[in-house]
């Protein structure tokens, strides 16, 4: 596996983990806020944003 493929795979894994964690957090907080769908969407978006910043920080450290 080339270095470029490993990098892309690592970034995709980070996105998948963060978005899934956001969706699960949204699902857990949904009943408390009386709207499961909105909290899951917000959690997924927050997870994607967190993954973006994690990947940016890791990419900038290596260069």
Residue, then its C-alpha position, 0 to 999 in steps of 0.5 A: x500500500x502506497x503512502x498516499x493510499x494510507x493517508x487517504x484511508x486514515x482520513x476517511x477513518x477519522x471522518x467515519x469515526x467522528x460522524x458516527x460518534x456525532x450521530x450516536x450522541x445526537x441519538x442519545x440527546x434527542x429524547x431529552x430535547x424532544x427532537x431526535x432527527x434534528x439532534x442527529x443531524x446537528x451531531x453528524x455535522x459537528x462530527x464532520x467539522x471535528x474530523x476536518x479540523x483533526x485531519x487539517x492539524x495532522x496534515x499540517x504537522x507532517x509538512 
